[in-house]
Amino acid sequence: MWANLHENMLIAKRSVLCNITNKSVRFKATKIREGPGLDFFITSSLDKQSKKERKRLPRWLQTQIPKGKNYSKLKDDLRSLNLSTVCEEARCPNIGECWGGGDTDTATATIMLMGDECTRGCRFCSVKTSKNPGPLDPMEPYNTAKAVGSWGVDYIVLTSVDRDDLSDGGAAHLAECVRQLKIQVPSLLVEVLSPDFRGDLNAVENLASSGLDVFAHNLETVNRLQAFVRDPRANYKQSMDVLIKAKESSPGLLTKTSLMLGLGETDNEIIETMEDLRANSVDVVTFGQYMQPTKRHLKVKEYVTPEKFKQWEELGENMGFAYVASGPLVRSSYKAGEYYIKNIIEKQRDVSNVND
């Protein structure tokens, strides 16, 4: 009797579960038929997700996909000589214009020296990081000069990763790159966007005295945001001291720095930074929009309008900077500024020749 009762209970339980399952399947099928289609997920859910993660890119920051014969040639040249560029590593929005040549048909690039792995991890930068990057390429100074000499340009920008693993931060290597460029193309104007060498002022002097024409080192942001934006080994005073020492080492040298806007800085903080720069005889300053390279990096706090950038340009000129480049897509080594800086250097040379 008990066995029959137990069997009947199992049969009843299976029947109930079967009914529930059938109802659940029919309910889900109905919801699928009546629910949203693919368009909903493309235009609604993903839009909501992207808006939540990142601010919408304004129209003035939208750029074209890089292309053209100059772009392809320059890329091939760099690869064949094992050279890197900050244009690629930092995902610069101007790479199509600079490498493609724009309206002038003259391609330029900012060559990144000492490898493509940085010993620091700034929260705005997409360059790869490593505690122990590979050894320096002893042929890099020669290969760099060979590549640049074949491009026929008259102004080149060199930059580098930070190499805290080297005793001098790579200053001697950078200085040799400058000397090789000047041997290859004596008339070439060379700008170096320099690391801070951990505050080693002897290293700064070594590079500043190598024959380059523009010594650039970026403050990146205002004093208050330094610890939030940059690697802990970098700071406002150290960067300012680098710029001061470069000018002292070679008084005729142009010094230059750059600030990213849109990180939460205030107008007063920008003005204070500009005043500090002028007080320390920095000649050139550029302002550009910070753009989040990946989701792992700092988010954009504000997209600064072109009109606001124009205000900073006018203020900088009134404060006495020799040149100010200010705009949403301006970068510290953006080629639009090279023409004006070149003219400043050539005017200085003309004055020097007259005095001699």
Secondary structure, DSSP 8 states (H G I E B T S, - for coil): -HHHHHHHHHHHHHHHHHHHHHHHHHHHHHHHHHS--HHHIIIIIHHHHHHHHS----GGG------SHHHHHHHHHHHHTT-EEHHHHTT-TTHHHHHH-TTTT----EEEES-SEES---TT--SEE-SS-----TTHHHHHHHHHHHHT-SEEEEEE---TTSTTTTHHHHHHHHHHHHHH-TT-EEEEE---GGG-HHHHHHHHTSS-SEEE---BS-GGGHHHHS-TT--HHHHHHHHHHHHHH-TT-EEEEEEEESSS--HHHHHHHHHHHHHTT--EEEEEE----STTS---S----HHHHHHHHHHHHHHT-SEEEESTT--TT-GGGHHHHHHHHHHHHHHHHHH-
